[in-house]
């Protein structure tokens, strides 16, 4: 008699915490540091339950000094430990810019390969909940621009667990971005498309491999993070109109899976890039450049980008919704490209 594996849906926050716990069980060199990661379980729930399980020697609540605890993680990783460090909001990276930009990203190269920094620096991104300009940005493009860091942005719980496991095992420094609107937090509405089946056993999702999450023939919608479920909802809305939308989840910016992007555009002949980061000099521009360089002759219409305009994220709910890409805006952009 055939048996089926029971569906076990987790929130992204639970999936991340489970991945960390399993890797801490497997490798005693894995530690977690950051503000409120211990008794509180992280303000985004990504470290819930870890203090009770592993104790205060491995789950360390730090002072409010990002430069200190990120710097300490760099030194610890050079000596063989594998720290996971939570930078509470990506917007706060400026106070640790020297540690991240000049040391974490560059020491391996500048030491001729003799120093490794297997650090996972995880941090929250994204708006949609009126937390204004200093707590709502999606700044992964800043880190993807700099050689030396891997940059990953999961869009669902399955990828969140598998990519965290892969990141912890990676010998390179990895920036792990989770969107607050996908985590399943009680205090912030979460897109239920992010809460999917997650195997209980450990597994990895390869870093640098995009996923075609929905196949289509009329247009390629290329997205990452919280824009992926929005793209899928736009696709559902356009199906009755006879528009066949292919949705690509990049999953990682570094390494960037250029081949999946090019293959999709060669098939559909149209491309829309959706991004919650700022429009200029970011992910959307890089992906558009890849298409222009490697698939230009296949395009029936120019590439279109839908991203945050070059303004700070507003506090006002109405203004915030005006600048962040929405399902309605994705639908409208697809309709313009497929007329």
C-alpha positions in Angstrom: 0.0 0.0 0.0 1.4 3.4 -1.0 2.0 5.9 1.7 2.1 9.6 1.5 4.2 12.0 3.4 2.0 14.2 5.6 2.0 17.9 4.8 3.8 19.9 7.5 3.4 23.6 6.8 5.7 26.0 8.7 6.0 29.7 8.8 9.3 31.1 7.4 10.3 32.1 10.9 9.8 28.6 12.2 11.6 27.1 9.2 14.6 29.4 9.8 14.8 28.5 13.4 14.5 24.8 12.7 17.4 24.9 10.2 19.6 26.7 12.7 18.7 24.2 15.4 19.5 21.2 13.2 22.9 22.7 12.2 23.7 23.5 15.8 23.0 19.8 16.6 25.2 18.7 13.8 28.1 21.1 14.3 29.2 22.4 17.7 31.0 25.3 16.1 27.7 26.9 15.0 26.7 29.8 17.3 24.1 32.5 17.2 24.7 36.1 18.3 22.6 39.3 18.1 20.2 41.6 19.9 17.3 39.8 21.6 18.1 36.4 19.9 18.1 34.6 23.2 15.2 34.8 25.7 13.1 36.8 23.3 13.8 34.4 20.4 14.5 37.3 18.0 12.0 40.0 17.3 11.2 38.2 14.1 11.1 34.8 15.6 14.1 33.4 13.7 15.8 32.1 16.8 12.8 31.0 18.8 13.4 28.1 21.2 17.2 28.0 20.6 18.3 29.4 24.0 16.4 26.7 25.9 17.8 24.0 23.7 21.5 25.1 23.4 22.1 27.5 26.3 23.6 30.9 26.7 27.1 29.8 25.7 26.0 29.3 22.1 22.9 31.6 21.9 24.3 35.0 22.9 22.3 38.2 23.5 24.6 41.0 22.6 24.7 44.7 23.5 23.3 47.2 21.0 26.5 47.5 19.2 26.4 46.1 15.7 30.0 47.0 14.9 31.1 45.0 18.0 29.2 41.8 17.5 29.7 41.6 13.8 33.4 42.4 14.2 33.6 39.6 16.9 31.9 37.2 14.5 34.6 38.0 11.9 37.3 37.2 14.4 35.6 34.1 15.7 35.0 32.7 12.2 38.7 33.2 11.3 39.5 30.9 14.3 37.2 28.0 13.1 33.8 28.9 14.5 30.7 29.4 12.3 28.7 32.3 13.8 25.1 33.2 12.7 24.7 36.9 13.5 21.4 38.7 13.3 21.5 42.3 12.3 18.0 43.3 13.4 17.1 45.5 10.5 19.2 45.8 7.3 18.8 49.6 7.6 21.2 49.5 10.6 24.1 48.2 8.5 25.7 51.6 8.3 27.1 51.4 11.9 28.9 48.2 10.9 29.8 49.1 7.3 33.6 48.8 7.9 33.2 45.4 9.4 31.0 44.1 6.6 32.3 45.9 3.5 36.0 46.0 4.3 36.6 42.9 6.4 33.9 40.2 6.1 33.8 40.6 2.3 37.5 41.1 1.6 39.7 39.3 4.1 39.7 36.0 2.3 40.9 37.7 -0.9 43.4 40.0 0.8 44.9 37.1 2.8 45.5 35.1 -0.3 42.9 32.6 0.7 44.4 31.8 4.1 41.6 33.3 6.1 38.0 32.1 5.8 34.9 33.7 7.3 32.0 31.2 7.3 29.6 33.8 8.8 25.8 34.0 8.1 24.7 37.5 8.6 20.9 37.4 8.6 18.8 40.5 8.6 15.2 41.7 8.1 14.1 43.7 5.0 10.9 45.1 3.6 8.1 47.6 4.2 4.3 47.4 4.2 3.7 48.1 7.9 4.3 51.8 8.3 7.7 51.7 10.0 9.1 54.5 7.9 12.3 55.2 6.1 14.8 53.7 8.6 13.1 50.3 9.1 11.5 49.4 5.8 14.2 49.1 3.1 15.3 46.1 1.0 18.9 46.9 0.6 20.2 43.6 -0.7 21.5 45.3 -3.9 24.1 47.2 -1.8 25.7 43.9 -0.7 25.3 42.1 -4.1 27.3 45.0 -5.6 30.3 44.2 -3.4 32.5 41.2 -4.4 33.1 38.7 -1.6 29.6 38.1 -0.2 26.9 35.6 -1.1 23.4 37.2 -1.1 20.2 35.2 -0.7 16.6 36.2 -0.3 14.1 33.3 0.2 10.4 33.7 -0.6 8.8 30.8 1.2 9.4 28.5 4.2 10.8 25.6 2.2 13.5 27.7 0.6 14.1 29.5 3.9 15.1 26.3 5.7 17.1 24.8 2.8 18.9 28.0 2.1 19.8 28.7 5.7 21.2 25.2 6.0 23.2 25.7 2.8 24.4 29.1 4.1 25.6 27.7 7.4 27.6 25.0 5.7 29.1 27.4 3.2 32.7 28.5 3.9 32.0 32.0 2.4 30.3 34.9 4.2 26.6 34.8 3.4 24.1 37.6 3.7 20.7 36.1 4.4 17.7 38.5 4.0 14.2 37.6 5.3 11.2 39.8 4.5 9.2 40.7 7.5 6.0 40.3 5.5 6.7 36.6 4.8 7.7 35.4 8.2 4.3 34.6 9.7 4.6 37.1 12.6 1.6 37.8 14.8 2.1 41.5 14.6 2.5 41.8 10.9 0.3 40.3 8.2 2.1 37.6 6.3 1.4 36.3 2.8 0.1 32.8 3.2 1.8 31.7 0.0 5.0 31.7 2.0 3.8 29.1 4.5 4.4 25.8 2.6 5.3 22.2 3.3 8.8 21.9 5.0 10.4 18.5 5.5 11.4 17.8 9.0 14.7 16.2 8.0 17.6 18.5 7.1 18.1 19.4 3.4 19.8 22.1 1.4 18.6 24.4 -1.4 21.6 25.2 -3.7 22.8 28.8 -3.5 22.9 30.4 -7.0 20.0 28.4 -8.5 16.8 30.3 -9.4 13.5 28.5 -9.7 10.8 28.7 -12.3 7.9 28.6 -9.8 5.2 28.9 -12.5 5.6 28.2 -16.2 4.1 30.4 -18.9 4.5 31.4 -22.5 3.6 35.1 -22.8 5.9 36.9 -20.4 8.6 36.3 -17.8 8.1 37.9 -14.5 11.4 37.9 -12.6 11.2 38.6 -8.8 12.7 37.9 -5.4 11.6 37.7 -1.8 8.1 39.2 -1.1 7.6 40.1 -4.7 7.4 36.4 -5.7 4.0 35.7 -4.1 2.7 39.0 -5.4 3.8 37.9 -8.9 2.0 34.6 -8.4 -1.2 36.3 -7.4 -0.9 38.6 -10.5 -0.5 35.5 -12.6 -3.7 33.9 -11.1 -5.6 37.1 -11.8 -4.5 37.2 -15.5 -5.1 33.5 -16.3 -8.9 34.1 -17.0 -7.8 36.8 -19.5 -5.7 34.3 -21.4 -2.3 35.7 -20.4 0.2 33.0 -19.6 2.8 34.3 -17.1 6.0 32.6 -16.2 7.3 33.5 -12.7 11.0 33.2 -11.8 12.1 33.3 -8.2 15.8 34.4 -8.3 16.3 33.2 -4.7 19.9 34.4 -4.7 21.5 37.5 -6.1 25.0 36.3 -5.6 25.6 34.0 -7.3 23.0 35.1 -9.9 21.5 32.4 -12.0 21.7 34.2 -15.3 21.0 31.2 -17.4 17.5 30.6 -16.0 16.7 34.3 -16.7 17.9 34.1 -20.3 16.2 30.8 -21.0 12.9 32.1 -19.8 13.1 35.3 -21.8 14.1 33.4 -25.0 10.9 31.4 -24.5 8.4 34.2 -23.7 10.0 37.2 -25.5 8.9 39.6 -22.8 10.2 40.4 -19.4 9.0 42.3 -16.3 11.4 42.6 -13.3 9.7 43.2 -10.0 11.8 44.4 -7.0 11.1 46.0 -3.6 14.5 47.7 -3.6 15.1 51.1 -5.1 14.8 51.3 -8.9 18.2 52.9 -9.7 21.5 51.0 -9.6 19.9 47.8 -8.1 18.7 44.3 -8.8 16.3 45.3 -11.5 18.9 47.2 -13.4 21.3 44.2 -13.2 18.7 41.7 -14.4 17.7 44.1 -17.2 21.4 44.3 -18.3 21.7 40.5 -18.3 18.6 40.3 -20.6 20.0 43.1 -22.9 23.4 41.4 -23.2 22.2 37.8 -23.6 18.7 37.8 -25.0 18.1 41.2 -26.7 17.3 39.7 -30.1 14.5 37.5 -28.5 12.6 40.5 -27.1 9.3 41.6 -28.7 9.0 44.6 -26.4 11.5 46.5 -24.2 12.2 45.1 -20.7 10.1 46.8 -18.0 11.0 47.3 -14.4 8.7 47.7 -11.5 10.5 48.8 -8.3 10.5 51.4 -5.5 11.0 54.9 -6.9 14.1 56.7 -5.6 12.4 58.1 -2.5 12.7 57.1 1.2 10.0 54.7 2.2 7.1 56.9 3.6 5.6 56.4 7.1 2.1 57.3 5.8 0.3 54.1 5.0 -1.2 55.5 1.8 2.1 56.8 0.6 3.9 53.6 1.5 1.5 51.6 -0.5 2.0 54.0 -3.4 5.7 53.3 -3.7 5.9 49.5 -3.0 5.1 47.3 -5.9 1.6 45.7 -5.5 -0.3 42.9 -7.2 -2.4 45.6 -9.0 0.7 47.3 -10.3 2.2 44.0 -11.5 -1.0 43.1 -13.3 -1.1 46.5 -15.0 2.6 46.2 -16.1 2.0 42.8 -17.5 -1.1 44.0 -19.4 0.9 46.8 -21.0 3.6 44.4 -22.1 1.3 41.7 -23.5 -1.2 43.9 -25.5 
